Amino acid sequence: MQVQALQTTSAGSTASCRSRARTVRVCATATVSAPAPTAQPGCKDVCNVAVLGASGYTGAEVVRLSALHPHLKITALTGDRQAGKAFSEVFPHLVTAADVPSLVKIDDVDFAGVDAVFCCLPHATTQKIIKALPEHLKIVDLSADFRLADVNTYAEWYGGEHAAPELQKEAVYGLTELYRDKIRPARLVANPGCYPTSVQLPLYPLLKSKLILSDDIIIDSKSGVSGAGRSAKEANLYVEIAEGINAYGVTKHRHMPEIEQGLSEAAGKPVTISFTPHLMPISRGMQSTMYVKLAEGASVDDLRAKLIESYANEPFVRVLDKGVVPHTRHVRGSNFCLMNVFPDRLSGRAIVIAVIDNLVKGASGQAMQNLNLVMGYPETTSLMQLAMFP
C-alpha cells in the first residue's frame, strides 16, 4: 500500500457524499472534509444490529454510539451472565437510549433479521462463535481473535490454537485510516487493539516513507483502567490502582505482535519493537510516546510534514500545531487521535506522541467507523461528537 492511500478523502465518501461535505478548520496546518451523514445509494435505510458481549465497556460504548446513528437499530444485546436484565439496569447512564432490548444469551438470538454484528466478546471465545454465525452477516470483531494474520503467531501469544483458521484468511484488519479500501467489501473486520491504534497511526506513514529507521523503536504507552475490561479483578480495585502507576505485560504484552505486524508491513521488512505498557489511575484515555531514529537527511519538521500530508483529509486524526503536546483529556469520549512530533535531546532522534480514548478510537468508535464503511454509510456517522472536558 502506498502512502498516498492514507490521503484519501474520509469516510467512504462517494462523489455525492463529497459534494455535500462541509469544510472545517481544525488547526493552522490542516483542513478536513467531514461528509454529511447521508447513506450511499442502495444502502439499507435501517441496519439491524446485534451486539454480542454488550455487558462490557466496549459493548456499552457501541450502544451509546449507535443511539446517535440515524441508520442503526439494535435488535439484540447479549450478556450471558446478565441475561434477562434491562440494559439500563446494567448501564444506568444509557437509560435514555431509546428502543434498546433487554440482554439475552447468544443462543437465544434469532440472527435471521440481523444485518450486522458488533462482537465485543473476550479473546479466545470469539472464534467459535463467529464461525457459527450465518454467512449473510457483516461482522466487526473487537476481540484480538482475528487481528494476527499468522495463526501460528496467534497460538504463540494467546496460548491456544486458532479455532477458525479459514476465517482468519477472510478477515480484514480494521485500522480504518490505513486499510479503508480493503474494509469496504469485507464481511469480517478485525478491529485493532487500542495500543496498536495509538502506535501505528503515527508510525506507519513515517516508516512507509523511510523518514525513520525501523530499528531501535522504543514505545512507552499508558492506558486507563477501562482497558482491562469490566470483570472483577483484584488488581483493578480502586485501592490497587489509585495514587500510583505500574508497568505490566513487560516484554510479553499481547499487542506487541499486532504492532510489529503493521510496522513491518510499512517498513517492508521485519520490525521488532521495545514496548512497555503502563496502567494509569484514570478511567479512560491512552498515550503512546515513541522514540525513533531519524533516517539520514531527515528532520523533525520532515516527520511533521509527512503526518500532516498523510492525514490532511482524515476526519479523526489531528496533527497539532508545532510544539503543542497532546493530552489524553483532550480526546476523552471522542473518536479523535491527536499527535505531534518533537526533537529529542539526543542527536538524530525524534519523539512522537499520540493520544486516543481507548474505548472509542481504541475500540468501539473505530468499530463504528468500520461498520459504517462495510454498510455504505459515511464513515463519520455518529462519531463527530467533540471531546468532553473537564
ZAMARGU-4260 file (C-alpha; in steps of 0.2 Angstrom, whole numbers, plus 5000, padded with zeros to 4 digits):
<rodrens>
0) 5000/5000/5000 | 5007/5017/4995 | 5007/5032/5007 | 4995/5040/4995 | 4982/5028/5001
5) 4982/5037/5018 | 4977/5053/5009 | 4961/5048/5003 | 4945/5058/5007 | 4937/5051/5023
10) 4923/5040/5027 | 4918/5030/5012 | 4915/5046/5003 | 4907/5044/4986 | 4906/5059/4974
15) 4889/5063/4980 | 4894/5062/4998 | 4909/5074/4994 | 4898/5086/4986 | 4889/5088/5002
20) 4904/5089/5013 | 4907/5104/5024 | 4925/5110/5027 | 4931/5113/5045 | 4947/5122/5050
25) 4955/5111/5064 | 4972/5119/5066 | 4984/5130/5057 | 4991/5116/5047 | 4977/5105/5040
30) 4959/5107/5034 | 4947/5092/5035 | 4932/5087/5025 | 4918/5080/5035 | 4905/5071/5024
35) 4887/5074/5028 | 4879/5059/5036 | 4869/5053/5021 | 4870/5034/5016 | 4876/5029/4998
40) 4863/5024/4986 | 4857/5007/4988 | 4861/5006/5007 | 4849/5000/5019 | 4840/5014/5027
45) 4839/5003/5043 | 4853/4992/5048 | 4848/4979/5061 | 4862/4976/5073 | 4866/4963/5086
50) 4879/4967/5100 | 4887/4952/5107 | 4895/4954/5124 | 4886/4970/5127 | 4888/4970/5146
55) 4906/4975/5145 | 4913/4993/5142 | 4916/4991/5124 | 4898/4985/5122 | 4891/5000/5131
60) 4901/5012/5120 | 4894/5003/5105 | 4876/5006/5111 | 4880/5024/5116 | 4886/5027/5098
65) 4873/5018/5090 | 4860/5029/5099 | 4867/5043/5089 | 4866/5034/5072 | 4852/5038/5060
70) 4853/5021/5052 | 4857/5008/5065 | 4843/4999/5076 | 4849/4987/5089 | 4839/4972/5089
75) 4849/4960/5100 | 4860/4963/5115 | 4869/4948/5123 | 4877/4946/5140 | 4876/4928/5146
80) 4878/4932/5165 | 4866/4947/5164 | 4853/4939/5153 | 4836/4944/5157 | 4840/4961/5163
85) 4836/4978/5155 | 4851/4986/5148 | 4848/5002/5158 | 4849/4991/5174 | 4867/4986/5169
90) 4872/5003/5162 | 4861/5016/5170 | 4869/5030/5161 | 4861/5023/5145 | 4843/5024/5152
95) 4839/5037/5139 | 4844/5026/5124 | 4828/5023/5115 | 4821/5006/5110 | 4836/4996/5117
100) 4831/4977/5120 | 4835/4968/5136 | 4850/4957/5137 | 4849/4939/5132 | 4860/4924/5129
105) 4869/4922/5112 | 4860/4905/5110 | 4843/4914/5111 | 4847/4927/5097 | 4837/4925/5080
110) 4850/4931/5068 | 4838/4929/5053 | 4833/4948/5054 | 4850/4954/5059 | 4861/4963/5046
115) 4877/4966/5056 | 4886/4961/5072 | 4897/4970/5084 | 4907/4956/5093 | 4913/4963/5110
120) 4917/4946/5117 | 4934/4941/5126 | 4948/4934/5115 | 4949/4915/5113 | 4930/4914/5114
125) 4925/4924/5099 | 4932/4912/5085 | 4920/4898/5088 | 4905/4910/5090 | 4909/4920/5074
130) 4912/4903/5065 | 4894/4898/5069 | 4886/4914/5063 | 4876/4915/5047 | 4886/4920/5032
135) 4875/4935/5027 | 4880/4945/5042 | 4893/4959/5042 | 4904/4957/5057 | 4916/4969/5066
140) 4925/4959/5080 | 4933/4969/5094 | 4942/4955/5101 | 4960/4950/5097 | 4955/4934/5088
145) 4957/4939/5070 | 4970/4953/5071 | 4985/4942/5068 | 4987/4936/5050 | 4998/4921/5055
150) 4988/4909/5066 | 5004/4902/5072 | 5009/4919/5079 | 4991/4919/5087 | 4994/4902/5096
155) 5011/4908/5102 | 5005/4924/5110 | 4987/4919/5116 | 4991/4902/5122 | 4980/4891/5111
160) 4977/4885/5093 | 4966/4896/5082 | 4949/4889/5081 | 4944/4896/5064 | 4960/4897/5053
165) 4949/4898/5037 | 4940/4913/5044 | 4957/4921/5048 | 4961/4921/5029 | 4945/4931/5026
170) 4947/4944/5040 | 4952/4961/5036 | 4962/4971/5048 | 4952/4986/5053 | 4964/5001/5056
175) 4952/5012/5046 | 4963/5026/5040 | 4976/5014/5033 | 4965/5000/5026 | 4949/5009/5021
180) 4948/5001/5003 | 4950/4984/5010 | 4937/4986/5024 | 4923/4992/5012 | 4920/4975/5004
185) 4924/4964/5019 | 4912/4953/5028 | 4923/4951/5044 | 4933/4965/5051 | 4946/4963/5064
190) 4945/4979/5074 | 4963/4984/5080 | 4968/4985/5098 | 4970/5001/5107 | 4989/5002/5109
195) 4991/4996/5091 | 4980/5010/5085 | 4989/5024/5095 | 5006/5017/5089 | 5003/5013/5071
200) 4993/5029/5066 | 5009/5040/5068 | 5022/5027/5064 | 5015/5019/5049 | 5017/5033/5037
205) 5034/5038/5044 | 5041/5020/5041 | 5032/5019/5024 | 5041/5035/5018 | 5058/5029/5026
210) 5059/5045/5036 | 5063/5035/5052 | 5073/5019/5054 | 5065/5003/5058 | 5077/4998/5071
215) 5078/5004/5089 | 5060/5009/5090 | 5055/5012/5109 | 5037/5014/5114 | 5031/5019/5131
220) 5012/5018/5132 | 5000/5022/5146 | 4981/5017/5147 | 4966/5020/5158 | 4959/5006/5169
225) 4944/5003/5157 | 4956/4995/5145 | 4957/4980/5157 | 4938/4976/5155 | 4924/4976/5167
230) 4926/4959/5175 | 4930/4960/5194 | 4949/4958/5196 | 4959/4961/5212 | 4972/4971/5203
235) 4960/4983/5196 | 4952/4988/5213 | 4952/5006/5217 | 4965/5005/5231 | 4976/4994/5220
240) 4975/5007/5206 | 4973/5024/5214 | 4988/5036/5218 | 5000/5025/5208 | 5006/5019/5191
245) 5013/5002/5186 | 5020/4994/5171 | 5013/4977/5166 | 5015/4964/5152 | 5033/4969/5152
250) 5042/4960/5137 | 5026/4950/5134 | 5011/4961/5131 | 4999/4953/5118 | 4998/4969/5107
255) 5017/4968/5103 | 5015/4956/5088 | 5000/4966/5082 | 5010/4982/5082 | 5025/4973/5074
260) 5014/4966/5060 | 5008/4983/5055 | 5025/4992/5056 | 5034/4978/5047 | 5021/4980/5033
265) 5025/4999/5032 | 5044/4996/5033 | 5044/4982/5020 | 5054/4971/5032 | 5053/4963/5049
270) 5052/4976/5063 | 5055/4972/5081 | 5050/4985/5094 | 5054/4988/5113 | 5036/4991/5120
275) 5031/4993/5138 | 5013/4997/5143 | 5008/5006/5160 | 4992/5006/5169 | 4986/5024/5175
280) 4974/5028/5188 | 4961/5036/5176 | 4945/5028/5169 | 4949/5030/5151 | 4962/5038/5139
285) 4978/5032/5131 | 4995/5040/5127 | 5009/5032/5117 | 5026/5040/5117 | 5038/5034/5104
290) 5056/5036/5102 | 5063/5034/5085 | 5079/5036/5075 | 5079/5049/5060 | 5084/5042/5043
295) 5099/5051/5036 | 5095/5068/5030 | 5078/5068/5038 | 5072/5081/5051 | 5059/5083/5064
300) 5050/5095/5053 | 5050/5082/5039 | 5041/5070/5050 | 5028/5083/5055 | 5025/5087/5037
305) 5023/5069/5032 | 5010/5066/5045 | 5001/5082/5040 | 5001/5077/5022 | 4996/5059/5026
310) 4981/5064/5037 | 4976/5080/5029 | 4959/5074/5024 | 4956/5062/5039 | 4941/5067/5050
315) 4948/5059/5066 | 4967/5062/5065 | 4974/5078/5070 | 4992/5084/5069 | 4993/5098/5082
320) 5002/5114/5079 | 5021/5114/5081 | 5026/5112/5100 | 5009/5108/5106 | 5009/5092/5117
325) 4994/5080/5115 | 4984/5077/5131 | 4973/5062/5134 | 4959/5073/5142 | 4958/5082/5125
330) 4951/5066/5117 | 4940/5059/5131 | 4924/5052/5125 | 4929/5056/5107 | 4935/5046/5091
335) 4949/5058/5088 | 4968/5054/5088 | 4979/5069/5092 | 4998/5068/5088 | 5014/5078/5086
340) 5032/5076/5084 | 5046/5084/5094 | 5065/5084/5093 | 5074/5073/5105 | 5089/5079/5115
345) 5099/5065/5108 | 5105/5069/5090 | 5097/5060/5076 | 5081/5055/5086 | 5063/5061/5087
350) 5049/5059/5100 | 5032/5055/5093 | 5017/5057/5105 | 4999/5051/5101 | 4983/5051/5112
355) 4966/5042/5110 | 4952/5037/5120 | 4955/5018/5122 | 4936/5014/5122 | 4932/5025/5107
360) 4945/5027/5094 | 4954/5012/5103 | 4939/5001/5102 | 4920/5005/5099 | 4922/5021/5089
365) 4934/5013/5077 | 4922/4998/5076 | 4908/5010/5071 | 4919/5018/5058 | 4922/5001/5051
370) 4904/4996/5051 | 4899/5012/5043 | 4911/5008/5029 | 4905/4990/5026 | 4887/4995/5026
375) 4890/5010/5015 | 4886/5024/5027 | 4898/5039/5028 | 4912/5035/5040 | 4909/5049/5052
380) 4891/5045/5055 | 4888/5045/5074 | 4906/5049/5078 | 4909/5068/5076 | 4905/5072/5094
385) 4919/5083/5102 | 4929/5078/5117 | 4922/5080/5135 | 4931/5092/5146 | 4934/5094/5160
</rodrens>
